[in-house]
């Protein structure tokens, strides 16, 4: 096990939480960890007026950054795009002297309404979930972060009636603890489409 624990920042973005059957339980299950900071972006910034200095300071204080959200039109909800546009400034996140995020770990924990088979070249959406998130992957590359494949739940609309939520949340908590303990091997995870595979396959020995 790594000698020191990592601090994890979870940026939660769900514009209609009263209808959330998966993301909200994941968000709540992420609370209570000493090394984890959870931020409800829509609650904190209801008018989308992001406090850039505050958000940049949060980034500096954490080793792992997680975007937690439902997939909206093959991307993030609006507030996460606004957050990126404002917070990831030149000179801070990229460009000359912009090394604030270098060597941090980044991943998305998301839900998708459609089944996994819809997210492939011959499927309904024509692209894998990882391919659709390539702008976020390239953002991680540009800012010097280590990108992990997304942690995704497919067919989220039917997850409750199929009793899949508790298992998924439990899987997320195991991944979260592994991130805290710095046991996730970025190199082993790099080639995966999602982190839905058994966690043991991506953990450091």
Secondary structure, 3 states (H helix, E strand, C coil): CCCCCCCEEEEEECCCHHHCCCHHHHHHHCCCCCCEEEEEHHHHCCCCCCCHHHHHHHHHCCCEEEEEEECECCECCHHHHHHHHHHCCECCCECCCCCCCCCCEEEEEEECCCCHHHCCCCCCCCCCHHHHCHHHHHHHHHCCCEECCEEEECCHHHCCCCCCHHHHHHHHHHHHHHHHCCCECHHHHCCCCECCCCHHHHECC
